Amino acid sequence: MDIADPHDPTARAVRELIALDGGPLVPAALGRALPERALLGALASLAFLEEELNRSSAANGGPAVSVHPTRSTGMRASVRKVAPDHAAVLVPIGVIARLHVMSRLLLGYWGSDKTAPTLLASIRDRPFERRLPRALRPLLDDVDDADDGAGGAAAERRWWQALDALDDAIALDPAFEPDVGELGHLALSLLLSHEFAHVARHHHDIRRRVRAGELAFELDDREAQAPRPATDAELRRAMENDADRIAAYQVVLTLQRQTAGRPDDLPRGFLRLGYALTALLALFDPRRLSLMEFGAEASYPHPLLRHDGCLADGAACAAALGLETLFETEALAGARACLDALRLLEFEVYAERRFCAADEQPEPVLHALRGSLQNALLLARERAAEDALVLRLNTLIARAYGEFRF
Amino acid sequence: MATDATNATDLLSLSEAELDRRLGAALYDDDFGAKDPSEAEQRRRGAGWFEARRDQLQRAVCAQPVVQRYVKNKDAVERELFDAVLSAVAALAGIPVPVGVLAAKIVRYGLSNLCPYDAAAPAPPATA
């Protein structure tokens, strides 16, 4: 597809979609927090992933998939079927820049001899507005809400300036540069594979048919001892879980293909994958609610559940490839290292006032990936419930559309 | 889509920012995304979509006699304008947002802003 073709209705639909999401990428509008080298690396990743996703889509008789970076400073990648035979994935430059700065920030703790203190999840962990240090807001908060009237241009400039200032405050050994690039690539792999899965698994069509009453998505109702229609939120969560599952398999398989003939690279690939997954889920939760506060009406599973689920699905895929032990050793080590970095960051912000201005009193909640013995049983129960949802959806998809082929 | 009196009153009581948010929320309805869009993102998408469609909406709405009379004389009541705008936008094909919300947005945005007054234009026909 030539996106500039004025006569192609699909190209026009994609252009309109990009316009709604901040417009096409304009390199001159970017801040220095995303240097040219990192931008080019990310664009190369997007091109590689577009090819991979199209290969997978073709194997399943699915539509063509195009991937488009946009100028938006938001943190929401998305996918839409713009035509029966075409899906467009949009990736805001805000996502790519955040991933770059996040990796630089967290890798600064790699090999640290500090002990990460455990900050427990608590029933007092209420969902009021978390007071992040202003310096971390461009990284961990959602788009700036203060300047809607100016059409977003002033807000865009302000966001880049704030992200640049944060990036300037991070000193990272240049030896980590390849790791920053690889973490960004793996995070984009997870993100794009997840969005692609919504298309490949017919989620748009299922949602439409369920809403129209043409297709039943039912769950067991223990009290009534009979099936009941799932709520909109349950259907949505089932789809998000399903997309996570496909993404985990897809990324493990791609990693294995990429390292074919270089088996020594695979352990480091799995290690980075565990780290990238953890950083991604910590980053993409601007509300930072605890598991106790997430609620049945949430349209996404809690990040802790997604983290747990993705690692389990990655391990299941690795097991099918005879790589289970390697994956469990390396990916879990990567996830733990990232969680340690997040803990150290929280501790430094809260106790040592890192990134805090003199007038700021931040709270020690920068992310929602905090588990503890206190919520271990709740986590297990919620995981089982989410698994039940996704299995039910998987059955529906297999019956209505056939099995997915990786 | 029918917009009854209660609905119209409710919609007309909303701020322009809230109407933008509702437009934006509808425009996100066909998407799947990495997270729910924030209210700011919804508002931006709604406002951006409105600006992109402004010319099309202008052509449809400003031709309405009630609107033309209002732009000239400033003598219409809000509800009357809303009904006229609603019927104009409801006749447009391919509008991906609730037309009641869109009509309320246009009224809030200001018909004088949308429809430039041309003193030389022929007077709109009077209606009963």
Boltz contact constraints between the chains, C-beta under 6 A:
constraints:
  - contact:
      token1: [A, 20]
      token2: [B, 45]
      max_distance: 6.0
  - contact:
      token1: [A, 20]
      token2: [B, 48]
      max_distance: 6.0
  - contact:
      token1: [A, 74]
      token2: [B, 41]
      max_distance: 6.0
  - contact:
      token1: [A, 76]
      token2: [B, 33]
      max_distance: 6.0
  - contact:
      token1: [A, 76]
      token2: [B, 34]
      max_distance: 6.0
  - contact:
      token1: [A, 76]
      token2: [B, 35]
      max_distance: 6.0
  - contact:
      token1: [A, 76]
      token2: [B, 37]
      max_distance: 6.0
  - contact:
      token1: [A, 77]
      token2: [B, 34]
      max_distance: 6.0
  - contact:
      token1: [A, 78]
      token2: [B, 31]
      max_distance: 6.0
  - contact:
      token1: [A, 78]
      token2: [B, 33]
      max_distance: 6.0
  - contact:
      token1: [A, 79]
      token2: [B, 32]
      max_distance: 6.0
  - contact:
      token1: [A, 80]
      token2: [B, 30]
      max_distance: 6.0
  - contact:
      token1: [A, 80]
      token2: [B, 31]
      max_distance: 6.0
  - contact:
      token1: [A, 142]
      token2: [B, 38]
      max_distance: 6.0
  - contact:
      token1: [A, 143]
      token2: [B, 40]
      max_distance: 6.0
  - contact:
      token1: [A, 143]
      token2: [B, 41]
      max_distance: 6.0
  - contact:
      token1: [A, 145]
      token2: [B, 40]
      max_distance: 6.0
  - contact:
      token1: [A, 148]
      token2: [B, 43]
      max_distance: 6.0
  - contact:
      token1: [A, 152]
      token2: [B, 44]
      max_distance: 6.0
  - contact:
      token1: [A, 198]
      token2: [B, 32]
      max_distance: 6.0
  - contact:
      token1: [A, 284]
      token2: [B, 34]
      max_distance: 6.0
  - contact:
      token1: [A, 284]
      token2: [B, 35]
      max_distance: 6.0
